Amino acid sequence: MDDCIFCKIVSGEIPGTIIYEDEYCLAFEDANPQMPVHTLIVPKEHYASLADDVPADLLGHLFSVVPKVAQIKGVADSGYRTIVNTGDDAAQTVKHLHIHVCGGEPMKEGMF
């Protein structure tokens, strides 16, 4: 996608603070963090959301990277939250599938 900011980070067209990369995905720091740790994991191939016929093996791979990112970011032992927003009602602002890995401080009970 020519106008996708996450595709531009994946391609290196615009900078991102990359903390993990492999053949299928890239993990980088959220530009507008909501927690002390707020890292995004994105597939290198563009999928708009979970509703975009994402292959099961790719989804499995993306989620297998979550504990690696948590370890790198130092929240594996204290705990972290993963979030995938899908669509406008879920407040998905970038239409490129991404997993939020958030932590670094105790979270309040609430909607999730």
A tleap script that builds the chain and sets N, CA, C and O, in Angstrom:
source leaprc.protein.ff14SB
mol = sequence {
  NMET ASP ASP CYS ILE PHE CYS LYS ILE VAL
  SER GLY GLU ILE PRO GLY THR ILE ILE TYR
  GLU ASP GLU TYR CYS LEU ALA PHE GLU ASP
  ALA ASN PRO GLN MET PRO VAL HIE THR LEU
  ILE VAL PRO LYS GLU HIE TYR ALA SER LEU
  ALA ASP ASP VAL PRO ALA ASP LEU LEU GLY
  HIE LEU PHE SER VAL VAL PRO LYS VAL ALA
  GLN ILE LYS GLY VAL ALA ASP SER GLY TYR
  ARG THR ILE VAL ASN THR GLY ASP ASP ALA
  ALA GLN THR VAL LYS HIE LEU HIE ILE HIE
  VAL CYS GLY GLY GLU PRO MET LYS GLU GLY
  MET CPHE
}
set mol.1.N position { 0.853 -1.186 0.000 }
set mol.1.CA position { 0.000 0.000 0.000 }
set mol.1.C position { 0.892 1.241 0.000 }
set mol.1.O position { 1.748 1.401 0.870 }
set mol.2.N position { 0.690 2.082 -0.948 }
set mol.2.CA position { 1.536 3.263 -1.117 }
set mol.2.C position { 1.419 4.269 0.022 }
set mol.2.O position { 2.395 4.944 0.351 }
set mol.3.N position { 0.245 4.376 0.623 }
set mol.3.CA position { 0.046 5.388 1.655 }
set mol.3.C position { 0.056 4.825 3.075 }
set mol.3.O position { -0.281 5.546 4.013 }
set mol.4.N position { 0.423 3.591 3.256 }
set mol.4.CA position { 0.410 2.944 4.572 }
set mol.4.C position { 1.699 3.267 5.329 }
set mol.4.O position { 2.793 2.929 4.876 }
set mol.5.N position { 1.565 3.916 6.470 }
set mol.5.CA position { 2.742 4.301 7.251 }
set mol.5.C position { 3.514 3.076 7.750 }
set mol.5.O position { 4.742 3.108 7.820 }
set mol.6.N position { 2.806 2.006 8.093 }
set mol.6.CA position { 3.516 0.818 8.571 }
set mol.6.C position { 4.267 0.135 7.436 }
set mol.6.O position { 5.362 -0.383 7.654 }
set mol.7.N position { 3.710 0.122 6.237 }
set mol.7.CA position { 4.435 -0.412 5.075 }
set mol.7.C position { 5.695 0.410 4.820 }
set mol.7.O position { 6.728 -0.133 4.429 }
set mol.8.N position { 5.607 1.714 5.040 }
set mol.8.CA position { 6.771 2.577 4.835 }
set mol.8.C position { 7.847 2.322 5.893 }
set mol.8.O position { 9.038 2.431 5.600 }
set mol.9.N position { 7.444 1.986 7.111 }
set mol.9.CA position { 8.419 1.623 8.141 }
set mol.9.C position { 9.062 0.285 7.780 }
set mol.9.O position { 10.278 0.129 7.890 }
set mol.10.N position { 8.247 -0.680 7.349 }
set mol.10.CA position { 8.770 -1.996 6.953 }
set mol.10.C position { 9.789 -1.854 5.824 }
set mol.10.O position { 10.832 -2.506 5.843 }
set mol.11.N position { 9.490 -1.006 4.842 }
set mol.11.CA position { 10.385 -0.847 3.688 }
set mol.11.C position { 11.608 0.027 3.989 }
set mol.11.O position { 12.547 0.074 3.195 }
set mol.12.N position { 11.596 0.719 5.132 }
set mol.12.CA position { 12.701 1.611 5.467 }
set mol.12.C position { 12.555 2.992 4.884 }
set mol.12.O position { 13.452 3.824 5.014 }
set mol.13.N position { 11.425 3.245 4.239 }
set mol.13.CA position { 11.181 4.556 3.640 }
set mol.13.C position { 11.083 5.644 4.701 }
set mol.13.O position { 11.528 6.771 4.486 }
set mol.14.N position { 10.502 5.304 5.840 }
set mol.14.CA position { 10.497 6.225 6.972 }
set mol.14.C position { 11.061 5.475 8.177 }
set mol.14.O position { 10.921 4.256 8.272 }
set mol.15.N position { 11.701 6.203 9.098 }
set mol.15.CA position { 12.362 5.536 10.220 }
set mol.15.C position { 11.379 5.049 11.276 }
set mol.15.O position { 10.288 5.593 11.444 }
set mol.16.N position { 11.797 4.027 11.965 }
set mol.16.CA position { 11.083 3.523 13.127 }
set mol.16.C position { 12.115 2.956 14.077 }
set mol.16.O position { 13.197 2.550 13.653 }
set mol.17.N position { 11.793 2.926 15.346 }
set mol.17.CA position { 12.697 2.332 16.327 }
set mol.17.C position { 12.401 0.839 16.366 }
set mol.17.O position { 11.516 0.377 17.085 }
set mol.18.N position { 13.165 0.106 15.576 }
set mol.18.CA position { 12.936 -1.325 15.392 }
set mol.18.C position { 13.602 -2.099 16.522 }
set mol.18.O position { 14.769 -1.876 16.845 }
set mol.19.N position { 12.831 -3.022 17.123 }
set mol.19.CA position { 13.391 -3.821 18.213 }
set mol.19.C position { 13.465 -5.306 17.869 }
set mol.19.O position { 14.132 -6.072 18.565 }
set mol.20.N position { 12.784 -5.716 16.798 }
set mol.20.CA position { 12.819 -7.115 16.380 }
set mol.20.C position { 12.457 -7.177 14.904 }
set mol.20.O position { 11.606 -6.427 14.425 }
set mol.21.N position { 13.121 -8.090 14.188 }
set mol.21.CA position { 12.785 -8.300 12.781 }
set mol.21.C position { 13.112 -9.733 12.405 }
set mol.21.O position { 14.117 -10.293 12.842 }
set mol.22.N position { 12.248 -10.315 11.591 }
set mol.22.CA position { 12.534 -11.603 10.979 }
set mol.22.C position { 11.961 -11.580 9.566 }
set mol.22.O position { 11.564 -10.528 9.066 }
set mol.23.N position { 11.922 -12.716 8.944 }
set mol.23.CA position { 11.486 -12.813 7.548 }
set mol.23.C position { 10.040 -12.346 7.335 }
set mol.23.O position { 9.697 -11.857 6.259 }
set mol.24.N position { 9.200 -12.497 8.356 }
set mol.24.CA position { 7.768 -12.267 8.193 }
set mol.24.C position { 7.217 -11.031 8.887 }
set mol.24.O position { 6.144 -10.543 8.531 }
set mol.25.N position { 7.952 -10.518 9.882 }
set mol.25.CA position { 7.391 -9.410 10.641 }
set mol.25.C position { 8.459 -8.466 11.155 }
set mol.25.O position { 9.659 -8.738 11.105 }
set mol.26.N position { 7.964 -7.347 11.649 }
set mol.26.CA position { 8.806 -6.302 12.201 }
set mol.26.C position { 8.136 -5.812 13.475 }
set mol.26.O position { 6.913 -5.672 13.515 }
set mol.27.N position { 8.920 -5.548 14.516 }
set mol.27.CA position { 8.393 -4.964 15.744 }
set mol.27.C position { 9.116 -3.647 15.982 }
set mol.27.O position { 10.341 -3.565 15.896 }
set mol.28.N position { 8.334 -2.624 16.280 }
set mol.28.CA position { 8.909 -1.298 16.488 }
set mol.28.C position { 8.107 -0.540 17.535 }
set mol.28.O position { 6.968 -0.893 17.841 }
set mol.29.N position { 8.711 0.496 18.073 }
set mol.29.CA position { 8.076 1.284 19.121 }
set mol.29.C position { 6.928 2.114 18.547 }
set mol.29.O position { 7.036 2.682 17.461 }
set mol.30.N position { 5.826 2.172 19.298 }
set mol.30.CA position { 4.692 2.997 18.907 }
set mol.30.C position { 5.100 4.467 18.991 }
set mol.30.O position { 5.732 4.878 19.964 }
set mol.31.N position { 4.748 5.251 17.989 }
set mol.31.CA position { 5.107 6.669 17.961 }
set mol.31.C position { 4.321 7.475 18.988 }
set mol.31.O position { 4.733 8.576 19.354 }
set mol.32.N position { 3.192 6.939 19.459 }
set mol.32.CA position { 2.364 7.613 20.451 }
set mol.32.C position { 2.071 6.633 21.588 }
set mol.32.O position { 0.935 6.183 21.742 }
set mol.33.N position { 3.092 6.300 22.386 }
set mol.33.CA position { 2.921 5.243 23.388 }
set mol.33.C position { 1.881 5.591 24.449 }
set mol.33.O position { 1.793 6.729 24.911 }
set mol.34.N position { 1.100 4.586 24.820 }
set mol.34.CA position { 0.084 4.729 25.848 }
set mol.34.C position { 0.535 4.144 27.186 }
set mol.34.O position { -0.136 4.318 28.203 }
set mol.35.N position { 1.665 3.458 27.179 }
set mol.35.CA position { 2.241 2.823 28.367 }
set mol.35.C position { 3.759 2.983 28.282 }
set mol.35.O position { 4.280 3.325 27.220 }
set mol.36.N position { 4.477 2.742 29.381 }
set mol.36.CA position { 5.942 2.799 29.304 }
set mol.36.C position { 6.511 1.861 28.243 }
set mol.36.O position { 7.486 2.199 27.572 }
set mol.37.N position { 5.903 0.683 28.089 }
set mol.37.CA position { 6.259 -0.219 26.999 }
set mol.37.C position { 5.059 -0.268 26.066 }
set mol.37.O position { 3.960 -0.649 26.470 }
set mol.38.N position { 5.278 0.122 24.817 }
set mol.38.CA position { 4.212 0.085 23.812 }
set mol.38.C position { 4.872 -0.172 22.455 }
set mol.38.O position { 5.312 0.748 21.764 }
set mol.39.N position { 4.921 -1.448 22.107 }
set mol.39.CA position { 5.591 -1.900 20.895 }
set mol.39.C position { 4.564 -2.517 19.963 }
set mol.39.O position { 3.622 -3.167 20.416 }
set mol.40.N position { 4.737 -2.319 18.676 }
set mol.40.CA position { 3.837 -2.865 17.663 }
set mol.40.C position { 4.541 -3.971 16.890 }
set mol.40.O position { 5.720 -3.860 16.555 }
set mol.41.N position { 3.809 -5.024 16.618 }
set mol.41.CA position { 4.310 -6.114 15.769 }
set mol.41.C position { 3.439 -6.115 14.523 }
set mol.41.O position { 2.217 -6.220 14.619 }
set mol.42.N position { 4.064 -5.997 13.351 }
set mol.42.CA position { 3.321 -5.942 12.095 }
set mol.42.C position { 3.856 -6.988 11.119 }
set mol.42.O position { 5.056 -7.262 11.096 }
set mol.43.N position { 2.971 -7.571 10.314 }
set mol.43.CA position { 3.479 -8.432 9.239 }
set mol.43.C position { 4.133 -7.555 8.176 }
set mol.43.O position { 3.711 -6.421 7.951 }
set mol.44.N position { 5.154 -8.079 7.531 }
set mol.44.CA position { 5.804 -7.316 6.467 }
set mol.44.C position { 4.897 -7.173 5.250 }
set mol.44.O position { 4.967 -6.179 4.527 }
set mol.45.N position { 4.055 -8.160 5.031 }
set mol.45.CA position { 3.081 -8.077 3.947 }
set mol.45.C position { 1.864 -7.311 4.457 }
set mol.45.O position { 1.459 -7.482 5.607 }
set mol.46.N position { 1.287 -6.477 3.614 }
set mol.46.CA position { 0.158 -5.649 4.047 }
set mol.46.C position { -1.132 -6.453 4.135 }
set mol.46.O position { -1.570 -7.073 3.165 }
set mol.47.N position { -1.727 -6.425 5.320 }
set mol.47.CA position { -3.089 -6.889 5.566 }
set mol.47.C position { -3.752 -5.768 6.345 }
set mol.47.O position { -3.185 -5.270 7.318 }
set mol.48.N position { -4.938 -5.366 5.931 }
set mol.48.CA position { -5.593 -4.233 6.567 }
set mol.48.C position { -5.956 -4.515 8.023 }
set mol.48.O position { -5.846 -3.633 8.875 }
set mol.49.N position { -6.389 -5.743 8.308 }
set mol.49.CA position { -6.809 -6.091 9.666 }
set mol.49.C position { -6.950 -7.608 9.771 }
set mol.49.O position { -6.662 -8.335 8.820 }
set mol.50.N position { -7.394 -8.073 10.935 }
set mol.50.CA position { -7.665 -9.502 11.108 }
set mol.50.C position { -8.752 -9.984 10.157 }
set mol.50.O position { -8.830 -11.176 9.860 }
set mol.51.N position { -9.584 -9.080 9.681 }
set mol.51.CA position { -10.682 -9.432 8.786 }
set mol.51.C position { -10.245 -9.551 7.328 }
set mol.51.O position { -11.085 -9.691 6.440 }
set mol.52.N position { -8.957 -9.496 7.079 }
set mol.52.CA position { -8.418 -9.439 5.716 }
set mol.52.C position { -7.866 -10.788 5.242 }
set mol.52.O position { -6.864 -10.814 4.527 }
set mol.53.N position { -8.493 -11.906 5.621 }
set mol.53.CA position { -8.065 -13.244 5.193 }
set mol.53.C position { -6.571 -13.488 5.419 }
set mol.53.O position { -5.861 -13.949 4.525 }
set mol.54.N position { -6.115 -13.173 6.613 }
set mol.54.CA position { -4.710 -13.376 6.978 }
set mol.54.C position { -4.469 -14.877 7.147 }
set mol.54.O position { -5.214 -15.536 7.872 }
set mol.55.N position { -3.456 -15.424 6.500 }
set mol.55.CA position { -3.180 -16.862 6.653 }
set mol.55.C position { -2.941 -17.238 8.119 }
set mol.55.O position { -2.281 -16.509 8.859 }
set mol.56.N position { -3.480 -18.369 8.516 }
set mol.56.CA position { -3.367 -18.819 9.906 }
set mol.56.C position { -1.917 -18.984 10.338 }
set mol.56.O position { -1.573 -18.683 11.481 }
set mol.57.N position { -1.063 -19.458 9.434 }
set mol.57.CA position { 0.336 -19.637 9.823 }
set mol.57.C position { 1.024 -18.299 10.093 }
set mol.57.O position { 1.897 -18.219 10.957 }
set mol.58.N position { 0.644 -17.257 9.370 }
set mol.58.CA position { 1.207 -15.933 9.632 }
set mol.58.C position { 0.700 -15.397 10.963 }
set mol.58.O position { 1.472 -14.832 11.738 }
set mol.59.N position { -0.585 -15.567 11.234 }
set mol.59.CA position { -1.112 -15.130 12.530 }
set mol.59.C position { -0.403 -15.848 13.670 }
set mol.59.O position { -0.035 -15.233 14.670 }
set mol.60.N position { -0.217 -17.146 13.511 }
set mol.60.CA position { 0.503 -17.905 14.526 }
set mol.60.C position { 1.911 -17.380 14.728 }
set mol.60.O position { 2.388 -17.271 15.857 }
set mol.61.N position { 2.567 -17.057 13.635 }
set mol.61.CA position { 3.924 -16.537 13.739 }
set mol.61.C position { 3.940 -15.194 14.459 }
set mol.61.O position { 4.764 -14.970 15.346 }
set mol.62.N position { 3.031 -14.305 14.080 }
set mol.62.CA position { 2.979 -12.989 14.721 }
set mol.62.C position { 2.816 -13.133 16.229 }
set mol.62.O position { 3.502 -12.465 17.003 }
set mol.63.N position { 1.900 -14.012 16.643 }
set mol.63.CA position { 1.683 -14.188 18.073 }
set mol.63.C position { 2.828 -14.930 18.750 }
set mol.63.O position { 3.029 -14.775 19.954 }
set mol.64.N position { 3.582 -15.729 18.006 }
set mol.64.CA position { 4.756 -16.378 18.597 }
set mol.64.C position { 5.875 -15.381 18.860 }
set mol.64.O position { 6.778 -15.653 19.651 }
set mol.65.N position { 5.821 -14.239 18.205 }
set mol.65.CA position { 6.825 -13.192 18.405 }
set mol.65.C position { 6.515 -12.361 19.657 }
set mol.65.O position { 7.412 -11.732 20.218 }
set mol.66.N position { 5.261 -12.355 20.093 }
set mol.66.CA position { 4.877 -11.545 21.253 }
set mol.66.C position { 5.757 -11.823 22.471 }
set mol.66.O position { 6.283 -10.868 23.044 }
set mol.67.N position { 5.950 -13.081 22.905 }
set mol.67.CA position { 6.818 -13.308 24.075 }
set mol.67.C position { 8.261 -12.869 23.856 }
set mol.67.O position { 8.928 -12.456 24.804 }
set mol.68.N position { 8.748 -12.950 22.630 }
set mol.68.CA position { 10.105 -12.482 22.331 }
set mol.68.C position { 10.201 -10.975 22.543 }
set mol.68.O position { 11.153 -10.480 23.147 }
set mol.69.N position { 9.198 -10.253 22.037 }
set mol.69.CA position { 9.174 -8.798 22.212 }
set mol.69.C position { 9.062 -8.451 23.697 }
set mol.69.O position { 9.750 -7.553 24.181 }
set mol.70.N position { 8.196 -9.161 24.415 }
set mol.70.CA position { 8.047 -8.918 25.856 }
set mol.70.C position { 9.376 -9.134 26.578 }
set mol.70.O position { 9.716 -8.376 27.486 }
set mol.71.N position { 10.123 -10.158 26.185 }
set mol.71.CA position { 11.433 -10.412 26.792 }
set mol.71.C position { 12.405 -9.275 26.475 }
set mol.71.O position { 13.092 -8.773 27.365 }
set mol.72.N position { 12.458 -8.876 25.216 }
set mol.72.CA position { 13.351 -7.788 24.795 }
set mol.72.C position { 13.030 -6.504 25.554 }
set mol.72.O position { 13.936 -5.772 25.953 }
set mol.73.N position { 11.744 -6.232 25.752 }
set mol.73.CA position { 11.302 -4.992 26.402 }
set mol.73.C position { 11.305 -5.074 27.922 }
set mol.73.O position { 11.032 -4.081 28.597 }
set mol.74.N position { 11.614 -6.259 28.470 }
set mol.74.CA position { 11.747 -6.392 29.910 }
set mol.74.C position { 10.440 -6.538 30.676 }
set mol.74.O position { 10.396 -6.268 31.876 }
set mol.75.N position { 9.374 -6.962 30.000 }
set mol.75.CA position { 8.085 -7.122 30.682 }
set mol.75.C position { 7.601 -8.566 30.705 }
set mol.75.O position { 6.470 -8.834 31.112 }
set mol.76.N position { 8.435 -9.488 30.277 }
set mol.76.CA position { 8.025 -10.895 30.214 }
set mol.76.C position { 7.642 -11.432 31.588 }
set mol.76.O position { 6.687 -12.200 31.703 }
set mol.77.N position { 8.361 -11.046 32.616 }
set mol.77.CA position { 8.084 -11.557 33.956 }
set mol.77.C position { 7.001 -10.763 34.679 }
set mol.77.O position { 6.196 -11.345 35.407 }
set mol.78.N position { 6.965 -9.449 34.492 }
set mol.78.CA position { 5.996 -8.613 35.211 }
set mol.78.C position { 4.605 -8.657 34.591 }
set mol.78.O position { 3.608 -8.428 35.277 }
set mol.79.N position { 4.536 -8.950 33.299 }
set mol.79.CA position { 3.255 -9.046 32.611 }
set mol.79.C position { 3.078 -7.969 31.557 }
set mol.79.O position { 3.693 -6.904 31.617 }
set mol.80.N position { 2.232 -8.269 30.601 }
set mol.80.CA position { 1.990 -7.358 29.487 }
set mol.80.C position { 0.625 -7.669 28.894 }
set mol.80.O position { 0.053 -8.729 29.150 }
set mol.81.N position { 0.117 -6.753 28.111 }
set mol.81.CA position { -1.169 -6.927 27.445 }
set mol.81.C position { -0.939 -6.871 25.942 }
set mol.81.O position { -0.155 -6.060 25.451 }
set mol.82.N position { -1.633 -7.745 25.219 }
set mol.82.CA position { -1.611 -7.694 23.761 }
set mol.82.C position { -2.998 -7.282 23.285 }
set mol.82.O position { -4.015 -7.729 23.816 }
set mol.83.N position { -3.014 -6.423 22.275 }
set mol.83.CA position { -4.268 -5.890 21.741 }
set mol.83.C position { -4.182 -5.881 20.230 }
set mol.83.O position { -3.159 -5.506 19.657 }
set mol.84.N position { -5.263 -6.297 19.588 }
set mol.84.CA position { -5.390 -6.172 18.137 }
set mol.84.C position { -6.717 -5.466 17.877 }
set mol.84.O position { -7.786 -6.032 18.108 }
set mol.85.N position { -6.642 -4.245 17.402 }
set mol.85.CA position { -7.843 -3.498 17.045 }
set mol.85.C position { -8.220 -3.831 15.606 }
set mol.85.O position { -7.361 -3.876 14.725 }
set mol.86.N position { -9.497 -4.062 15.376 }
set mol.86.CA position { -9.971 -4.418 14.036 }
set mol.86.C position { -11.157 -3.533 13.670 }
set mol.86.O position { -12.259 -3.711 14.189 }
set mol.87.N position { -10.924 -2.589 12.781 }
set mol.87.CA position { -11.995 -1.736 12.278 }
set mol.87.C position { -12.180 -0.447 13.064 }
set mol.87.O position { -11.572 -0.229 14.112 }
set mol.88.N position { -13.041 0.392 12.518 }
set mol.88.CA position { -13.255 1.723 13.064 }
set mol.88.C position { -13.821 1.711 14.484 }
set mol.88.O position { -13.379 2.492 15.326 }
set mol.89.N position { -14.792 0.838 14.763 }
set mol.89.CA position { -15.384 0.804 16.100 }
set mol.89.C position { -14.383 0.372 17.162 }
set mol.89.O position { -14.580 0.651 18.345 }
set mol.90.N position { -13.330 -0.292 16.764 }
set mol.90.CA position { -12.276 -0.708 17.697 }
set mol.90.C position { -11.148 0.320 17.766 }
set mol.90.O position { -10.135 0.092 18.427 }
set mol.91.N position { -11.324 1.445 17.088 }
set mol.91.CA position { -10.328 2.527 17.064 }
set mol.91.C position { -9.045 2.121 16.356 }
set mol.91.O position { -7.954 2.535 16.749 }
set mol.92.N position { -9.178 1.305 15.305 }
set mol.92.CA position { -7.997 0.977 14.499 }
set mol.92.C position { -7.688 2.185 13.635 }
set mol.92.O position { -8.422 2.477 12.691 }
set mol.93.N position { -6.610 2.890 13.949 }
set mol.93.CA position { -6.294 4.124 13.233 }
set mol.93.C position { -5.381 3.908 12.037 }
set mol.93.O position { -5.425 4.677 11.077 }
set mol.94.N position { -4.547 2.858 12.086 }
set mol.94.CA position { -3.702 2.515 10.942 }
set mol.94.C position { -4.231 1.214 10.381 }
set mol.94.O position { -4.282 0.203 11.081 }
set mol.95.N position { -4.621 1.235 9.129 }
set mol.95.CA position { -5.234 0.070 8.492 }
set mol.95.C position { -4.169 -0.890 7.960 }
set mol.95.O position { -4.102 -1.176 6.765 }
set mol.96.N position { -3.354 -1.368 8.870 }
set mol.96.CA position { -2.346 -2.407 8.632 }
set mol.96.C position { -2.371 -3.244 9.903 }
set mol.96.O position { -2.135 -2.724 10.993 }
set mol.97.N position { -2.653 -4.525 9.773 }
set mol.97.CA position { -2.727 -5.404 10.930 }
set mol.97.C position { -1.528 -5.180 11.842 }
set mol.97.O position { -0.386 -5.162 11.384 }
set mol.98.N position { -1.792 -5.009 13.127 }
set mol.98.CA position { -0.706 -4.866 14.088 }
set mol.98.C position { -1.157 -5.316 15.468 }
set mol.98.O position { -2.319 -5.174 15.850 }
set mol.99.N position { -0.197 -5.864 16.201 }
set mol.99.CA position { -0.411 -6.301 17.571 }
set mol.99.C position { 0.298 -5.313 18.484 }
set mol.99.O position { 1.495 -5.065 18.336 }
set mol.100.N position { -0.444 -4.756 19.424 }
set mol.100.CA position { 0.144 -3.897 20.450 }
set mol.100.C position { 0.645 -4.791 21.586 }
set mol.100.O position { -0.077 -5.678 22.040 }
set mol.101.N position { 1.860 -4.566 22.040 }
set mol.101.CA position { 2.398 -5.219 23.231 }
set mol.101.C position { 2.654 -4.091 24.219 }
set mol.101.O position { 3.537 -3.258 24.017 }
set mol.102.N position { 1.861 -4.076 25.297 }
set mol.102.CA position { 1.894 -2.957 26.242 }
set mol.102.C position { 2.192 -3.449 27.652 }
set mol.102.O position { 1.739 -4.520 28.054 }
set mol.103.N position { 2.949 -2.665 28.390 }
set mol.103.CA position { 3.262 -3.002 29.769 }
set mol.103.C position { 4.190 -1.990 30.385 }
set mol.103.O position { 4.295 -0.853 29.924 }
set mol.104.N position { 4.863 -2.417 31.433 }
set mol.104.CA position { 5.823 -1.550 32.097 }
set mol.104.C position { 5.301 -0.902 33.358 }
set mol.104.O position { 6.060 -0.253 34.077 }
set mol.105.N position { 4.017 -1.063 33.642 }
set mol.105.CA position { 3.422 -0.587 34.882 }
set mol.105.C position { 2.116 -1.348 35.095 }
set mol.105.O position { 1.537 -1.859 34.136 }
set mol.106.N position { 1.647 -1.428 36.339 }
set mol.106.CA position { 0.387 -2.130 36.578 }
set mol.106.C position { -0.771 -1.465 35.831 }
set mol.106.O position { -0.878 -0.239 35.785 }
set mol.107.N position { -1.617 -2.284 35.259 }
set mol.107.CA position { -2.788 -1.777 34.540 }
set mol.107.C position { -4.009 -1.844 35.448 }
set mol.107.O position { -4.112 -2.702 36.326 }
set mol.108.N position { -4.915 -0.928 35.214 }
set mol.108.CA position { -6.162 -0.902 35.966 }
set mol.108.C position { -7.143 -1.897 35.367 }
set mol.108.O position { -7.106 -2.184 34.170 }
set mol.109.N position { -8.007 -2.411 36.205 }
set mol.109.CA position { -9.078 -3.249 35.697 }
set mol.109.C position { -10.040 -2.357 34.927 }
set mol.109.O position { -10.206 -1.181 35.252 }
set mol.110.N position { -10.655 -2.906 33.935 }
set mol.110.CA position { -11.577 -2.101 33.149 }
set mol.110.C position { -12.208 -2.914 32.075 }
set mol.110.O position { -12.662 -4.034 32.309 }
set mol.111.N position { -12.241 -2.364 30.908 }
set mol.111.CA position { -12.941 -2.966 29.786 }
set mol.111.C position { -12.340 -4.299 29.359 }
set mol.111.O position { -13.059 -5.149 28.833 }
set mol.112.N position { -11.081 -4.499 29.563 }
set mol.112.CA position { -10.421 -5.715 29.072 }
set mol.112.C position { -10.064 -6.617 30.211 }
set mol.112.O position { -9.501 -7.690 29.996 }
savepdb mol mol.pdb
quit
